[in-house]
Structure formats: structure tokens, C-alpha cells
């Protein structure tokens, strides 16, 4: 595809020049083209400038489109460079329980999926029951959250590079469907915690996380008064509460029924295309400037068509 794009550009330029009355009558280089209907050197130079600007305009457009396509491809079907992620996604037939929806195409191994369901597992030595027993309804959401983070190949548009000892990449502001965030918050309201940011600030002297000195264990809704506070603050803005609903194709679902397919694939494509389109948009100022210069040249020197 890249080679075709490179060979098609000269043909497009040649046709464009030919259609505008520019013709190489001697086989000489472009600088020696003869220009029908123009007798003085100044007009010839103006037309030469016009042709060069046209070439530059087409080149900028081709480069912008190529970069947008490459950026879109790099955002899809990828795994994070983190502690337990596979290098590339692929099938994992035996993913455990809440991680099973990703078995057809997963960034996590079977062992990782099993450990995601354990308390103080080897994954991160994290203790869900740091303020007494967490309810099973609440813990289910955290297990699903772990499975999404470890297993999903559809988080590419939100992957960011980080300089941390245990990972080189993280996710930031993943648009989580509003129902998922609401249910997570409602099911955890009666459980207890002592912190609003679970990424940092723990006491790890025992080998697993414990509440820091002076922190009080309270109901979740004390530290997370709203669903948005829970989803956005607990993992340092890994998630962002979306205004969109499940099935809209515009928000990531924390969990899904694999029999219905993976809805997060469509969501990742949508945001990848939006982001690559933004890259193409960045070339517009230069293209507009070149177009204005072309208009000025055309207005100064009459062309023979």
C-alpha cells in the first residue's frame, strides 16, 4: 500500500500539470518547461513557482494521510507495556471466570486471569480487604476492572507512556460507560476503605497494602461521594465517567457478554479514527497557507488553459 501511494503521486501531479497547460516539449527537466501563451521570463518563473507549490501541497496531503493511517493502526489491537501484559494479544482458551470474555483475543495469560481473582495475589500484592471484608458484589467490580486492565487489547487510544519502576505505559481517561460506573459505586457503598486514591500512599511494610497511619476506615461513599469520584479518582484517572451508555459504541464497558461479541472493539476504532483525524487536521494550516499562495500567484499571472 505504501509503494502504491508513492507511485501514484507523480502520476497525479503529471495529470494536474497537463490539465493546466503545462507541457514538457523537449524532454528537459522541469525547470526548462515551456509555457504555452507566455513570452517573458517573469511569467515562466511564476508558473514554475505555481507548479512547485502544487507539488508541495500534494506532498503535504499525502504525508498527513499516511501518518493518520499509521497512527490509527498503532492504536488498535495492542497490549500495554506493563508488568504482566503479553507483548501481543492473542487467544487464551482458559481465561478464568470474570476474565473469560477476552479469551478470543487477550493481553493476559491464563495464570494472570486466575491471580486477578485472588486476594493479595502475586500480581500486585493488593489487599481488597484493607478495611474489613469487602462485599462480594463490590469485589466483583474490582475483579472485572483488573481483567479489563490486564486482558483488553482495546485500550490503545488511551495508553500513555510513564516512567515507573513496574510499568512503562498506563491508561488515562478511558471513557467508562455511565451504567458501569454507577453500578460499581452502588455495589460498593456499604464496603469500607481508608483512601480515595488507591495507586499511592499505602503502608507496604507488611508486604501488602495497609491503611496509612491516621487514615480512617469509612464507607466508600465518604471517600467517593459520587460515581464519577470513584471511577476517576481511585486509579489516578485511569477512567473517566462517560455520558454515553453501554451499547452506544462510544464508551468502554467494564465487562460484557462474550456471546454478543466484544463491544469495546468498535469503541476503540471510533476513538482511534478520531485521534488520527486530529493528526490530519494539524496539517490543514500549512495546506491552507499553500493554497492562499497559489491563489495569489494565479491572480498575478494569467494562465493559458
C-alpha positions in Angstrom: 0.0 0.0 0.0 2.8 2.4 0.8 4.6 1.7 -2.5 1.3 2.3 -4.4 0.9 5.7 -2.6 4.4 6.7 -3.6 3.9 5.8 -7.3 0.5 7.3 -7.6 1.6 10.8 -6.5 3.8 11.6 -9.6 1.1 10.4 -12.0 -1.4 12.6 -10.2 1.0 15.6 -10.4 1.6 15.0 -14.1 -2.1 14.9 -14.9 -2.6 18.0 -12.9 0.1 19.9 -14.7 -1.0 18.6 -18.1 -4.6 19.7 -17.4 -3.4 23.2 -16.6 -1.5 23.6 -19.9 2.0 22.8 -18.6 3.8 20.6 -21.1 7.4 19.4 -21.4 8.0 19.8 -25.1 11.7 19.0 -25.1 12.2 16.2 -22.6 14.2 18.7 -20.5 14.0 19.0 -16.7 11.1 20.7 -15.1 13.0 24.0 -14.8 13.1 24.2 -18.7 9.4 23.6 -19.3 7.9 25.8 -22.0 4.7 27.6 -21.0 2.1 28.0 -23.8 0.9 31.5 -24.2 3.7 33.1 -22.0 6.6 35.0 -23.6 8.5 36.6 -20.8 10.8 35.1 -18.2 8.8 36.5 -15.2 5.6 34.7 -16.2 7.6 31.5 -16.7 9.0 31.8 -13.2 5.6 32.4 -11.8 4.3 29.3 -13.4 7.3 27.3 -12.2 6.5 28.6 -8.6 2.9 27.5 -9.1 3.9 24.0 -10.1 6.3 23.7 -7.2 3.6 24.8 -4.8 1.2 22.3 -6.3 3.8 19.6 -5.8 4.3 20.7 -2.2 0.6 20.8 -1.5 0.1 17.3 -2.8 3.1 16.0 -0.8 1.8 17.5 2.5 -1.6 16.0 1.9 -0.1 12.5 1.2 2.2 12.7 4.3 -0.7 13.7 6.5 -2.9 10.9 5.3 -0.1 8.4 5.7 0.6 9.5 9.2 -3.1 9.3 10.1 -3.4 5.8 8.8 -0.3 4.6 10.6 -1.5 6.3 13.9 -4.9 4.6 13.7 -3.3 1.2 13.1 -0.9 1.5 16.1 -3.8 2.3 18.4 -5.8 -0.9 17.7 -5.4 -4.4 19.0 -2.4 -3.6 21.2 -1.2 -4.5 24.7 0.3 -2.1 27.2 3.9 -2.3 28.1 3.2 -3.1 31.8 4.0 -5.6 34.5 2.0 -8.7 33.5 0.8 -7.9 29.9 1.7 -10.1 27.0 3.7 -8.5 24.2 0.9 -9.0 21.7 -2.8 -10.0 22.0 -3.9 -13.5 21.1 -6.3 -16.3 22.0 -6.3 -17.7 25.6 -8.8 -20.5 25.8 -8.7 -21.0 29.6 -9.1 -17.5 31.0 -10.6 -17.7 34.4 -14.2 -16.6 35.4 -14.6 -12.8 35.1 -11.7 -12.6 32.6 -13.2 -15.1 30.2 -14.9 -12.6 27.9 -11.4 -11.8 26.5 -10.4 -15.4 25.7 -10.6 -15.0 21.9 -8.1 -12.1 21.9 -6.4 -11.3 25.1 -3.4 -9.4 26.5 -3.4 -11.5 29.7 -2.3 -15.1 30.3 -4.4 -17.8 31.9 -2.3 -17.5 35.1 -2.8 -13.7 35.2 -6.5 -14.2 34.9 -6.6 -16.6 37.8 -4.5 -14.4 40.0 -6.8 -11.5 39.2 -9.5 -13.2 41.3 -7.3 -13.7 44.4 -6.7 -11.5 47.4 -3.1 -10.4 47.9 -2.2 -12.2 44.7 1.3 -12.1 43.2 0.1 -9.6 40.6 0.4 -6.5 42.9 0.1 -7.9 46.4 -3.0 -5.8 46.8 -5.4 -6.4 49.7 -9.0 -5.6 48.9 -10.0 -6.2 52.5 -7.8 -3.5 53.9 -10.8 -2.1 56.0 -12.5 -5.4 56.8 -14.2 -7.8 54.4 -15.3 -6.2 51.1 -18.7 -7.4 50.0 -18.7 -9.9 47.1 -20.8 -7.6 45.0 -18.2 -4.8 45.4 -15.3 -7.1 44.8 -16.8 -8.4 41.6 -16.4 -4.9 40.0 -12.7 -4.7 41.1 -12.0 -8.1 39.6 -13.7 -7.1 36.3 -11.7 -3.9 36.5 -8.5 -5.9 36.8 -9.5 -8.2 34.0 -10.2 -5.2 31.7 -6.8 -3.7 32.6 -4.8 -6.9 32.2 -6.7 -8.5 29.3 -8.2 -6.0 27.0 -6.5 -5.2 23.6 -8.9 -2.3 23.0 -7.3 0.4 25.2 -4.8 1.7 22.7 -6.3 5.1 22.2 -5.8 5.8 26.0 -2.3 4.3 26.5 0.3 6.8 27.8 4.0 6.4 28.4 5.0 6.6 32.1 8.3 6.5 33.9 7.5 4.0 36.7 9.5 1.1 38.1 6.8 -1.5 37.4 5.5 -0.4 34.1 6.3 1.8 31.1 2.8 2.5 30.0 -0.6 3.2 31.6 -4.1 4.1 30.6 -5.5 7.6 31.1 -9.1 8.8 30.9 -10.7 5.7 29.4 -14.4 6.7 28.9 -16.2 4.2 31.1 -19.9 3.7 30.3 -22.0 5.5 32.8 -24.1 2.5 33.9 -20.9 0.5 34.7 -19.6 3.3 36.9 -23.0 3.8 38.6 -23.3 0.1 39.4 -19.7 -0.1 40.7 -20.4 2.8 43.1 -23.8 1.5 44.2 -22.4 -2.0 44.9 -19.5 -0.7 46.9 -21.3 2.0 49.0 -21.6 -0.3 52.1 -18.0 -1.6 51.9 -15.1 0.2 53.7 -11.9 1.9 52.6 -9.5 4.5 54.0 -8.3 6.2 50.9 -9.6 7.9 47.7 -6.5 7.2 45.6 -5.5 3.5 45.6 -2.4 4.0 43.4 -0.3 5.5 46.1 0.1 6.4 49.8 -0.3 2.9 51.2 1.8 1.3 54.0 3.6 -1.6 52.4 5.8 -2.6 55.3 3.9 -5.9 55.7 4.4 -6.9 52.1 0.9 -5.8 51.1 -1.1 -2.6 51.3 -2.4 -1.4 54.6 -4.0 1.9 55.6 -1.5 4.7 56.3 -1.2 6.0 59.8 -4.1 8.3 60.7 -6.3 7.2 57.9 -9.9 6.2 59.0 -11.9 3.4 57.6 -15.2 4.7 56.3 -17.9 3.7 53.9 -16.9 4.1 50.2 -19.3 7.0 49.7 -17.4 9.0 52.2 -14.2 8.9 50.1 -16.2 8.6 46.8 -19.3 10.8 47.2 -20.3 10.2 43.5 -19.9 7.6 40.9 -17.6 9.9 39.0 -15.4 10.3 42.1 -15.0 6.5 42.4 -14.3 5.8 38.7 -12.0 8.7 38.1 -10.0 9.1 41.4 -9.4 5.6 42.6 -6.8 4.7 39.9 -5.4 8.2 39.3 -7.8 9.0 36.4 -7.3 5.8 34.5 -11.0 6.0 33.8 -13.3 8.9 33.0 -17.1 8.8 33.6 -18.7 8.9 30.1 -22.1 10.4 29.3 -22.7 7.5 26.9 -24.4 4.3 27.7 -23.5 0.7 27.1 -24.0 -0.4 23.5 -23.5 3.2 22.2 -20.2 2.4 20.6 -18.7 5.5 22.4 -17.8 4.1 25.8 -15.8 1.2 27.2 -17.7 -1.5 29.0 -16.1 -2.8 32.2 -17.4 -6.3 31.3 -19.5 -7.8 28.6 -21.2 -11.0 27.4 -18.8 -12.7 25.0 -21.7 -14.4 23.2 -22.6 -11.0 21.9 -19.1 -10.1 20.7 -16.7 -7.6 22.2 -18.3 -4.1 22.0 -15.1 -2.4 23.0 -13.6 -3.1 19.6 -16.0 -0.7 18.0 -15.3 1.9 20.7 -11.5 1.7 20.2 -11.9 2.1 16.4 -14.1 5.2 16.9 -11.6 6.9 19.1 -8.6 5.8 17.1 -10.1 7.3 13.9 -11.0 10.5 15.8 -7.4 10.8 17.0 -5.9 10.1 13.6 -8.3 12.6 12.1 -7.0 15.2 14.6 -3.5 14.5 13.3 -4.7 15.1 9.7 -6.3 18.3 10.9 -3.0 19.5 12.2 -1.7 19.7 8.6 -4.6 22.0 7.5 -2.9 25.3 8.4 0.1 24.6 6.1 -2.2 23.3 3.3 -4.4 26.4 3.6 -1.3 28.7 3.5 -0.1 27.0 0.4 -3.5 27.3 -1.2 -3.6 31.0 -0.4 -0.1 31.5 -2.0 -1.4 29.6 -5.1 -4.4 31.8 -5.4 -2.2 34.9 -5.1 0.1 33.6 -7.9 -2.9 32.8 -10.1 -4.3 36.3 -9.5 -1.0 37.9 -10.6 -0.2 36.0 -13.7 -2.9 34.9 -16.2 -2.7 31.2 -17.2 -3.3 29.7 -20.6 -5.7 26.7 -20.3 
